[in-house]
Amino acid sequence: MLRWERGTVKGTLGAWPGVERLEVELEDGGTISAIAYRELTGRPARGERVLLNTNALRRELGTGGDAMVVARPDELPTAVEPAGHMVKARYTPMQTMVDALDDPEGEHYRIVRDAEDIAGMPVVVADLHSSLPAIVAGIKVHRRSARIAYVHTDAAALPAAYSRTAARLREAELIAAVISAGQSFGGDHEAVTVHSALLGAKHVVGADVAIVIQGPGNLGTGTGWGFSGVQSVEALHAAAVLGGQPVATLRVSSADERPRHHGLSHHSSTTYGRALLSPAHLPVLPRTDSRYNKFHASVRKQVKSTILKPASARGIQHHLTEVDAKGIRGALEEMPVRMTTMGRTLAEDTAAFQYAALAGRCAAQLAPRD
């Protein structure tokens, strides 16, 4: 069930491309913050009545800091009809029409239709959205000029515009394009699947490296298979079948107090050790690195026992790839976004961002040069 509430817009709390964050006075009393997606509702004005979905907000969920504007009863936004017929968030009350890279009416259709592979393009995959800026930092510290496409999947937040991180990286020209794949929407380009998104990244965006991650709002249950990040497998398989070079980001933490996520997360063990059906690069810190200590040795041991060994038993030979960490800490600190993961900062959980950056640098090293 949806939880419906009515309110009146008092003002704007902030905005970024595609999103308005509003201060709303509720009909039943009290003031809350709410998000309006311009693509769905347009821009509600001060003094305007809005209809809200407050489910996540009232349940105090991690991703529920704002209510969602569902409708503007007194103002119907002007419809902008796309050329094609692609519908996203299908069969929900908020389904929206978009132009897609692989829509027959789209301007890039022939390019995507005729593309057969991604010509060795490295594809970095991670399960947490917070890994995105760290992966970008790792790519850029090795190859400043690398052109990067970010593929936003539909396992978590469907609106790509919800990610302020991606918006800021885009604004800073650290990523060349956001492609929303599957049921997600609102990127610079839309795609029906992760596969067609990767073809678009290579042949439309001209990316040297693609990054594939779900949006904010990772869902986990504490069970072995019940976490949204397991969708990472699909992206790695897509990279493999399209002739790319899959790079699997290890989810690592030195600060998470939960045993299943301390050191190497069980999410990485399950995804890469038990679910993945094609080889991938698993970037780790070299033993010769001055930063290598008991923690990193323990992570490497976990990777071998929970990923490499079970994968090998299934006939999958992953590549344990040592990647130089020189310059990575400085690159992370220079990123124009606040680095946080599960509420922890770069200083509080350095390893989480370090291993994501290693995956980025690994991809940059693998990227073909013209």
Stockholm file with secondary structure:
# STOCKHOLM 1.0

chainA/1-370         MLRWERGTVKGTLGAWPGVERLEVELEDGGTISAIAYRELTGRPARGERVLLNTNALRRELGTGGDAMVVARPDELPTAVEPAGHMVKARYTPMQTMVDALDDPEGEHYRIVRDAEDIAGMPVVVADLHSSLPAIVAGIKVHRRSARIAYVHTDAAALPAAYSRTAARLREAELIAAVISAGQSFGGDHEAVTVHSALLGAKHVVGADVAIVIQGPGNLGTGTGWGFSGVQSVEALHAAAVLGGQPVATLRVSSADERPRHHGLSHHSSTTYGRALLSPAHLPVLPRTDSRYNKFHASVRKQVKSTILKPASARGIQHHLTEVDAKGIRGALEEMPVRMTTMGRTLAEDTAAFQYAALAGRCAAQLAPRD
#=GR chainA/1-370 SS CCCEEEEEEEEEEEEETTEEEEEEEETTSCEEEEEEEHHHHCCCCTTCEEEEECHHHHHTCTTCSSEEEEECTTCCCCCCCCSSCEEESTTSTTCEEECCTTCTTSTTHHHHHHCCCCTTCEEEECSCGGGHHHHHHHHHHHCTTCCEEEEEESSSCSBGGGCHHHHHHHHTTSSSEEEEETTCBCSSEEESSHHHHHHHHHHTSCCSEEEEEECSCCCBCSSSSCBGGGGHHHHHHHHHHTTCEEEECCCEESSCCSGGGSEECHHHIIIIIIICCSCCEEEECCTTSTTCCHHHHHHHHHHIIIIIHHHHHTTCCCEEEECCCTTHHHHHHTCSSCCEETTEETTTCHHHHHHHHHHHHHHHHHSCCC
#=GC SS_cons         CCCEEEEEEEEEEEEETTEEEEEEEETTSCEEEEEEEHHHHCCCCTTCEEEEECHHHHHTCTTCSSEEEEECTTCCCCCCCCSSCEEESTTSTTCEEECCTTCTTSTTHHHHHHCCCCTTCEEEECSCGGGHHHHHHHHHHHCTTCCEEEEEESSSCSBGGGCHHHHHHHHTTSSSEEEEETTCBCSSEEESSHHHHHHHHHHTSCCSEEEEEECSCCCBCSSSSCBGGGGHHHHHHHHHHTTCEEEECCCEESSCCSGGGSEECHHHIIIIIIICCSCCEEEECCTTSTTCCHHHHHHHHHHIIIIIHHHHHTTCCCEEEECCCTTHHHHHHTCSSCCEETTEETTTCHHHHHHHHHHHHHHHHHSCCC
//
